[in-house]
Amino acid sequence: DRFIGLATLPLQDPQAAADELERAMRSLKLRGAQIGSNVNGRNLDDPALDPVWAAANALHAFILVHPHGEIVPGDRLKSYYMRNFVGLPFETTMAGAALVFGGVIERYPDINFCLCHGGGFVPYQAGRFVHGWHVRAEPKKKLPKPPTDSLQRFYFDTIVHSKEVLEFLVGNAGADRVL
């Protein structure tokens, strides 16, 4: 009762992805899907993905966001295995920020989004996100209220490789939001 099955989705074809999510959850009894942090370089708030989010919302899907693909800043990450140390958490952070500031979490409140690797830098920079929303116009384009509620709706996995960081994450997000 502690493990759930997740589908994978062809997000490059949003309608096919929505159909596959519905099939996976209704016919196969899976609980949601694991997706990448971007779709061919497009953020997860891309309007083309709305059919996926609408289906996931209707199904109360669990969506696990895992970093993948080309990671910015590219060549600067080649040294010291920084692609893994810095690039993957950064990619997760980009996905989380796009879901928040793109208004996806607010428009589709019945999706349970989980950010891998302790949420990248999201839990540790949440205060910066909130402050930025208050002092800048750009974050308000698609998010009419502060990101506090959206940020509090994320789930996080425990792959942070540090007892102290995990304690911070649980203390910040709550034990019920850390998986």
C-alpha positions in Angstrom: 0.0 0.0 0.0 3.0 2.3 -0.1 4.0 2.1 -3.7 2.0 3.3 -6.7 2.4 2.7 -10.4 2.9 5.6 -12.8 2.6 5.9 -16.5 4.9 7.7 -18.9 3.3 10.1 -21.4 4.2 11.4 -24.9 4.1 15.0 -23.9 5.3 16.1 -27.4 1.7 15.2 -28.4 -0.4 16.7 -25.7 -3.7 15.1 -26.8 -2.1 11.7 -27.1 -0.6 12.2 -23.6 -4.0 13.2 -22.2 -5.5 10.1 -23.7 -2.7 7.9 -22.4 -3.1 9.3 -18.9 -6.8 8.5 -19.0 -6.2 5.0 -20.3 -3.4 4.4 -17.7 -5.5 5.5 -14.8 -8.9 4.1 -15.8 -7.9 0.8 -17.4 -4.5 0.0 -15.9 -5.4 1.5 -12.5 -2.2 3.5 -12.3 -2.2 6.6 -10.1 -0.7 9.2 -12.5 2.5 9.7 -14.5 6.1 10.5 -14.3 7.0 13.3 -16.7 10.1 15.3 -17.7 10.8 18.8 -16.5 10.3 20.2 -20.0 9.0 19.2 -23.4 11.6 19.7 -26.1 12.8 22.8 -24.3 9.4 24.2 -23.6 8.4 24.8 -20.0 5.5 22.9 -18.4 3.3 26.0 -18.4 3.2 25.9 -22.2 -0.5 26.4 -23.2 -0.1 23.4 -25.6 -0.1 21.2 -22.5 -3.5 22.3 -21.3 -5.2 19.1 -22.5 -2.8 17.0 -20.3 -3.4 19.2 -17.3 -7.2 19.1 -17.8 -7.1 15.3 -18.0 -4.8 15.1 -14.9 -7.0 17.4 -13.0 -10.2 15.5 -13.8 -8.5 12.3 -12.8 -6.9 13.7 -9.6 -3.6 12.5 -11.0 -0.2 12.3 -9.2 2.4 13.8 -11.5 6.0 13.2 -10.7 8.3 15.7 -12.3 11.8 14.4 -13.0 14.6 16.5 -14.7 15.7 15.5 -18.2 16.9 16.8 -21.5 19.3 19.6 -22.3 20.1 21.5 -19.2 20.9 25.2 -19.1 23.7 26.6 -18.9 25.0 23.7 -21.0 28.7 23.7 -21.4 29.4 25.3 -18.0 28.1 22.2 -16.4 30.6 19.8 -18.0 33.2 20.1 -15.2 33.1 18.2 -12.0 29.9 16.3 -12.7 28.0 19.6 -12.2 25.4 18.5 -14.7 24.1 16.2 -11.9 25.0 18.3 -8.9 23.7 21.7 -10.2 22.0 21.1 -13.5 19.4 18.5 -12.6 18.2 20.4 -9.5 18.1 23.6 -11.6 16.0 21.8 -14.2 13.5 20.7 -11.5 13.4 24.3 -10.1 12.6 25.6 -13.6 9.8 23.1 -13.9 8.4 24.0 -10.5 8.6 27.7 -11.1 6.9 27.4 -14.5 4.0 25.4 -12.9 3.7 28.1 -10.2 4.1 31.3 -12.1 2.4 30.0 -15.2 -0.7 29.5 -13.1 -0.9 25.7 -13.8 -1.2 24.8 -10.2 -4.0 27.3 -9.6 -5.9 26.5 -12.8 -5.7 22.7 -12.1 -5.9 22.4 -8.3 -6.7 18.6 -8.3 -3.3 17.6 -9.7 -0.8 16.4 -7.1 2.6 17.5 -8.4 5.7 16.0 -6.9 9.1 17.5 -7.6 12.1 15.1 -7.6 15.3 15.6 -5.7 13.8 17.5 -2.8 12.2 20.0 -5.3 15.5 21.2 -6.7 16.0 24.7 -5.3 12.2 25.4 -5.0 11.8 24.8 -1.2 15.0 26.8 -0.5 14.1 29.8 -2.7 10.3 29.9 -2.0 10.8 33.2 0.0 12.5 34.7 -3.1 9.6 33.6 -5.3 7.1 35.2 -3.0 9.2 38.4 -2.6 9.6 38.6 -6.4 5.9 38.3 -6.9 5.3 41.3 -4.6 7.9 43.6 -6.2 7.9 42.7 -9.9 5.2 42.8 -12.5 6.4 39.8 -14.5 5.5 37.0 -12.0 1.9 38.4 -11.9 1.2 37.9 -15.6 -0.5 34.5 -15.1 -0.6 34.3 -11.3 -3.0 36.9 -9.8 -2.1 36.1 -6.2 1.1 35.5 -4.4 2.7 32.1 -5.1 2.4 31.0 -1.4 -0.6 28.7 -1.9 0.8 27.2 -5.1 4.2 26.4 -3.4 2.5 24.8 -0.5 0.7 22.3 -2.8 3.9 20.6 -4.1 5.0 17.2 -2.9 8.7 16.5 -2.8 10.8 13.3 -2.8 13.5 12.6 -0.3 16.5 12.3 -2.6 18.6 15.1 -1.1 21.6 13.1 0.2 21.7 15.0 3.5 20.0 14.5 6.9 20.1 18.3 7.6 18.6 19.2 4.2 15.9 16.5 4.6 15.1 17.9 8.1 14.8 21.4 6.5 12.5 20.1 3.8 10.2 18.3 6.2 10.2 21.3 8.5 9.4 23.6 5.6 7.0 21.5 3.6 5.6 19.3 6.3 6.0 15.6 6.7 2.8 14.9 4.8 4.3 16.6 1.7 7.6 14.7 1.6 7.6 11.3 0.1 
